[in-house]
Amino acid sequence: MSESEPSIFTRIVAREIPADIVFENDDIIAFRDINPQAAVHLLIVPKTEAYANVVELAAGDPALLAQMVDAAAQLATEHASGEFRLIFNTGPSAGQTVFHVHAHLLSGSIGEGTLG
């Protein structure tokens, strides 16, 4: 990620880009994905853009990674049945398009409301 240009997630944190925010604390923000792949599809994003992917985050700040997982569990309880998938894409060939670490919380199928 270019140091001179903030990621789309940093711009959401700064409220430069609108988002349907469902959770926020001092370190993390979570919001609905604009292109949902399941009945519940939330993005959980650390407010720092210091880590491009989950491997960097785990090495650099494991406590922040644990906060993300805790937030995922809380959000799944609030927005779904408590059951969820938590996906971190790492690298372009794995589907990562924003190089500001983030997790996709998915639960249910579009139109069906059940886990696949």
ABEGO torsion letter per residue (X at the ends): XBAABBBAAAAAAAGABBBBBABBBAABBBBBBABBABABBBBBBBABAABABAAAAAAABAAAAAAAAAAAAAAAAAABAGBBBBBBBBEAAAGBABBBBBBBBBBEBBGAGBBX
